[in-house]
C-alpha cells in the first residue's frame, strides 16, 4: 500500500498511475503537475489472477469493500502486501476480521460477477520491516478454490523478466489520478523495470522507506508517468507472462524521480522456500 502522497506501506494502495501504500479512506490530493495518469481500463479476463481484497465492515459497501489488491499464485493461494494486513489498516488483527474476502473474476466492483471467497488463513511475513518496507508480503489461504487457469506463475532468481528496461504491467482498482479518484473498474498501467542503481538513488534520502535490492525492485519511468497509487497495494506487477512484483511503496504517484517500488517475487520465493513453478516447498 502506499501512503498519502508519499506512498507508504501503512495503508492500502490504489493503481492509478503510480505505486504507493496509502489508505483508501484518506487519500490526499496531489499537485496536478505531479501526477501522470497513464493507466487504462482492462477486463479481468486479461489478468484472471488479479484479485481485490475486501472488507465491507471496515471499508463500506460502495466499492464492494475493496481496500487492496492481490494476486492468485495457486487455486487457494493469494499473495498481497504485508502492510495491507496491518491492524492500522484493518482496524483489528486479520484473524479477527470476519468478512475478509478475496473478490475474483470481477472487472467492475459495482457488479455481481465473479466470486467473493472468504479468507481462511492469513500468514504475514514476520520479517517485514515497516521502516525500510522490506519483506512486504503476506500469504492468504482461501476457503474455496479459484477456477483452473486463474493463477499466474512466478519469476525466480535470474529470470530475464527482472532485467532493467523490461516492459511490465501493473494492475489494480486504486486511485487513477493521485487525487482520490478510485476506480470501480480494473485498470492497468504499462511501466518498465528500472535499474537498481537508479532506484537506490531515487530513495537515498527518503523518509518513506529504504530501497533494498535483495527484496525490492522498482518500475516506471525516470521522467515520471504511469505508476501504481493508493489502493493498489498488494497488486501484481507482471513481465513476460510472469509475476515479478507486488505493489508496495513509493513517494507520490507517477512523480519524476520517484518510481514505484515493488516487493521482488524472487525474494518471496526464497523466504517461503517455494518452487516457482509448483508453489510447493522445495524438496517436498
C-alpha positions as CSV (number, residue, x, y, z in Angstrom):
1,X,0.0,0.0,0.0
2,X,1.2,3.5,-0.4
3,X,0.8,6.4,1.9
4,X,-0.8,9.7,1.0
5,X,1.4,11.5,-1.5
6,X,4.4,9.7,-0.1
7,X,3.4,6.1,-0.8
8,X,3.6,4.2,2.3
9,X,3.2,0.7,3.5
10,X,0.9,1.6,6.3
11,X,-2.2,1.7,4.2
12,X,-3.9,0.2,1.1
13,X,-2.7,1.3,-2.3
14,X,-4.6,2.0,-5.4
15,X,-3.4,1.6,-9.0
16,X,-3.7,4.9,-10.8
17,X,-0.5,5.9,-12.5
18,X,1.9,5.4,-9.6
19,X,2.8,2.9,-6.9
20,X,2.4,3.8,-3.2
21,X,1.0,2.4,0.0
22,X,-2.0,4.5,1.1
23,X,-5.3,4.1,2.9
24,X,-8.4,4.4,0.8
25,X,-10.1,6.4,3.5
26,X,-7.9,9.5,3.4
27,X,-6.1,9.9,0.0
28,X,-4.7,13.4,0.0
29,X,-4.9,15.3,-3.3
30,X,-1.6,15.8,-5.1
31,X,-0.5,18.8,-7.2
32,X,-1.8,18.4,-10.7
33,X,1.6,18.6,-12.3
34,X,2.9,15.8,-10.1
35,X,0.6,13.1,-11.4
36,X,0.6,11.5,-14.8
37,X,-2.4,9.3,-15.4
38,X,-1.0,6.6,-17.7
39,X,-3.4,3.8,-16.9
40,X,-6.2,2.3,-18.9
41,X,-9.3,0.1,-18.2
42,X,-9.0,-3.6,-18.8
43,X,-11.2,-6.7,-18.4
44,X,-10.3,-9.0,-15.7
45,X,-10.3,-11.9,-18.2
46,X,-7.0,-10.4,-19.4
47,X,-5.5,-10.9,-15.9
48,X,-7.7,-13.5,-14.2
49,X,-5.1,-13.8,-11.4
50,X,-5.7,-10.2,-10.3
51,X,-8.0,-10.1,-7.2
52,X,-9.4,-7.4,-4.9
53,X,-9.2,-7.6,-1.1
54,X,-12.5,-6.7,0.5
55,X,-14.0,-5.9,3.9
56,X,-17.3,-4.2,3.8
57,X,-17.4,-3.9,7.6
58,X,-14.2,-1.9,7.5
59,X,-14.4,0.0,4.2
60,X,-18.1,0.1,3.4
61,X,-20.1,-1.4,0.5
62,X,-19.8,1.4,-2.1
63,X,-16.9,-0.3,-3.9
64,X,-17.6,-3.8,-2.5
65,X,-15.3,-3.0,0.4
66,X,-12.1,-3.1,-1.8
67,X,-9.0,-1.7,0.0
68,X,-6.0,-3.5,-1.5
69,X,-5.1,-5.8,-4.4
70,X,-3.7,-9.3,-4.5
71,X,-2.6,-11.9,-7.0
72,X,-3.5,-15.6,-7.2
73,X,-0.5,-17.9,-7.4
74,X,-2.5,-21.0,-6.8
75,X,-6.1,-22.1,-6.7
76,X,-6.3,-21.4,-3.0
77,X,-3.3,-19.2,-2.5
78,X,-3.1,-15.4,-2.9
79,X,-0.2,-13.1,-2.3
80,X,-0.6,-9.5,-1.2
81,X,1.3,-6.8,0.7
82,X,2.0,-7.3,4.4
83,X,1.1,-3.7,5.1
84,X,-2.4,-4.5,3.8
85,X,-2.9,-6.8,6.7
86,X,-1.8,-4.4,9.4
87,X,-4.1,-3.6,12.3
88,X,-3.8,0.1,11.4
89,X,-5.4,-0.7,8.0
90,X,-8.0,-3.4,9.0
91,X,-8.9,-2.0,12.5
92,X,-8.1,-5.4,14.0
93,X,-5.7,-8.3,13.6
94,X,-6.6,-10.0,10.3
95,X,-7.8,-13.2,12.0
96,X,-10.4,-11.1,13.7
97,X,-11.8,-9.5,10.5
98,X,-14.8,-11.8,10.0
99,X,-15.7,-10.5,6.5
100,X,-12.2,-10.5,5.0
101,X,-12.7,-11.8,1.4
102,X,-11.0,-12.0,-2.0
103,X,-13.0,-10.9,-5.0
104,X,-12.1,-12.8,-8.1
105,X,-13.2,-12.6,-11.8
106,X,-14.8,-9.2,-11.3
107,X,-13.9,-6.4,-13.6
108,X,-16.3,-3.8,-12.1
109,X,-16.6,-3.7,-8.4
110,X,-20.1,-2.5,-8.7
111,X,-21.2,-5.7,-10.4
112,X,-22.1,-9.1,-9.0
113,X,-19.9,-11.1,-11.4
114,X,-17.2,-13.5,-10.3
115,X,-16.7,-14.9,-6.8
116,X,-16.3,-13.5,-3.3
117,X,-14.3,-16.0,-1.4
118,X,-13.7,-15.9,2.4
119,X,-10.1,-15.9,3.5
120,X,-9.5,-18.9,5.7
121,X,-6.0,-18.1,6.9
122,X,-3.6,-15.1,6.8
123,X,0.2,-15.5,7.1
124,X,2.1,-12.2,7.3
125,X,5.8,-12.3,6.7
126,X,7.4,-12.0,10.2
127,X,10.5,-10.4,8.7
128,X,8.5,-7.5,7.2
129,X,10.2,-4.2,8.3
130,X,7.9,-1.3,8.3
131,X,10.7,1.2,8.4
132,X,12.5,0.1,5.2
133,X,9.4,-1.7,3.8
134,X,11.5,-4.8,3.2
135,X,9.7,-8.1,3.1
136,X,6.3,-6.6,2.3
137,X,4.2,-9.7,1.6
138,X,1.6,-11.9,3.1
139,X,0.0,-15.2,2.0
140,X,-3.7,-15.6,2.1
141,X,-5.3,-19.1,2.0
142,X,-8.8,-19.2,0.6
143,X,-11.8,-21.2,1.8
144,X,-12.7,-22.2,-1.7
145,X,-10.7,-22.9,-4.9
146,X,-10.5,-20.5,-7.7
147,X,-11.2,-21.7,-11.2
148,X,-8.4,-23.6,-13.1
149,X,-6.3,-21.1,-15.0
150,X,-6.9,-18.2,-12.6
151,X,-3.4,-18.2,-11.2
152,X,0.0,-16.9,-12.5
153,X,3.5,-18.3,-12.5
154,X,6.3,-16.5,-10.6
155,X,9.7,-15.4,-11.7
156,X,12.6,-17.0,-9.8
157,X,16.1,-15.5,-9.3
158,X,17.9,-15.0,-12.6
159,X,14.7,-14.8,-14.7
160,X,15.1,-12.4,-17.7
161,X,11.8,-10.7,-16.7
162,X,13.7,-8.8,-14.0
163,X,16.2,-7.3,-16.5
164,X,16.3,-3.5,-16.5
165,X,14.2,-1.8,-19.1
166,X,11.9,-4.9,-19.4
167,X,8.3,-3.9,-20.2
168,X,5.8,-4.7,-17.4
169,X,2.2,-4.1,-16.5
170,X,0.7,-3.3,-13.1
171,X,-2.9,-3.9,-12.2
172,X,-5.4,-2.6,-9.6
173,X,-8.5,-0.7,-8.6
174,X,-6.7,2.2,-6.9
175,X,-6.5,5.9,-7.4
176,X,-6.3,6.8,-11.0
177,X,-5.4,10.5,-10.6
178,X,-3.5,10.8,-7.3
179,X,-6.4,12.9,-6.0
180,X,-8.6,10.2,-4.6
181,X,-10.4,9.2,-7.8
182,X,-10.7,5.4,-7.1
183,X,-11.6,3.2,-10.0
184,X,-14.6,0.9,-10.0
185,X,-13.2,-0.9,-12.9
186,X,-9.9,-2.8,-13.1
187,X,-7.1,-0.6,-14.5
188,X,-3.6,-1.4,-15.8
189,X,-0.5,0.7,-16.5
190,X,2.5,-0.1,-18.6
191,X,5.8,0.5,-16.9
192,X,9.4,-0.6,-17.3
193,X,11.7,-2.3,-14.8
194,X,14.3,0.2,-13.8
195,X,18.0,-0.4,-12.8
196,X,18.6,-0.9,-9.1
197,X,21.2,1.8,-9.1
198,X,18.6,4.3,-10.2
199,X,16.1,3.1,-7.6
200,X,18.6,3.3,-4.8
201,X,19.5,6.9,-5.8
202,X,15.8,7.9,-6.0
203,X,15.2,6.9,-2.4
204,X,18.7,7.5,-0.9
205,X,17.3,10.2,1.4
206,X,13.7,9.2,1.6
207,X,11.6,9.2,4.8
208,X,9.2,6.7,3.2
209,X,11.5,3.7,3.0
210,X,14.9,2.3,2.0
211,X,15.4,0.7,-1.4
212,X,17.0,-2.8,-0.8
213,X,18.0,-4.6,-3.9
214,X,17.6,-8.1,-2.4
215,X,13.9,-7.7,-1.6
216,X,12.7,-4.9,-3.9
217,X,12.5,-3.8,-7.5
218,X,11.2,-0.5,-8.9
219,X,9.4,0.2,-12.1
220,X,8.1,3.3,-14.0
221,X,10.0,6.0,-16.0
222,X,12.7,8.3,-14.8
223,X,10.6,11.2,-16.1
224,X,7.5,10.1,-14.2
225,X,4.4,8.7,-15.8
226,X,2.3,5.5,-15.5
227,X,2.5,4.1,-12.0
228,X,0.5,2.4,-9.2
229,X,-1.1,4.5,-6.5
230,X,-3.2,4.4,-3.3
231,X,-5.4,1.4,-3.2
232,X,-3.2,-0.7,-5.5
233,X,-1.0,-2.2,-2.7
234,X,-0.5,-5.9,-3.0
235,X,-1.5,-6.0,-6.6
236,X,0.6,-7.7,-9.3
237,X,3.5,-6.4,-11.5
238,X,3.8,-8.8,-14.5
239,X,6.5,-9.1,-17.1
240,X,6.9,-11.6,-19.8
241,X,3.9,-13.5,-18.5
242,X,5.2,-14.0,-15.0
243,X,4.7,-12.3,-11.7
244,X,7.8,-10.3,-10.7
245,X,6.4,-7.8,-8.1
246,X,3.7,-6.8,-5.6
247,X,2.8,-3.1,-5.3
248,X,4.5,-1.9,-2.1
249,X,5.5,1.7,-1.7
250,X,6.9,4.9,-3.2
251,X,6.8,8.7,-2.9
252,X,3.7,10.1,-4.6
253,X,2.2,8.7,-7.7
254,X,3.9,9.0,-11.1
255,X,6.3,11.7,-10.0
256,X,9.6,12.3,-11.8
257,X,12.4,10.7,-9.9
258,X,10.1,8.7,-7.6
259,X,9.4,5.3,-9.3
260,X,7.0,2.8,-7.8
261,X,8.7,0.2,-5.5
262,X,7.6,-3.4,-5.5
263,X,8.3,-6.5,-3.4
264,X,10.6,-8.7,-5.5
265,X,8.9,-12.0,-6.1
266,X,12.1,-14.0,-6.3
267,X,12.7,-12.8,-2.7
268,X,9.3,-14.1,-1.7
269,X,10.1,-17.5,-3.2
270,X,13.3,-17.6,-1.2
271,X,11.7,-16.6,2.0
272,X,8.9,-19.2,1.7
273,X,11.2,-21.9,0.3
274,X,8.8,-22.3,-2.7
275,X,9.5,-23.7,-6.1
276,X,8.5,-21.0,-8.7
277,X,6.5,-23.5,-10.9
278,X,4.7,-25.6,-8.3
279,X,4.3,-23.2,-5.3
280,X,5.4,-26.2,-3.2
281,X,8.1,-26.3,-0.6
282,X,11.3,-27.3,-2.4
283,X,12.1,-30.9,-2.0
284,X,8.5,-31.7,-0.9
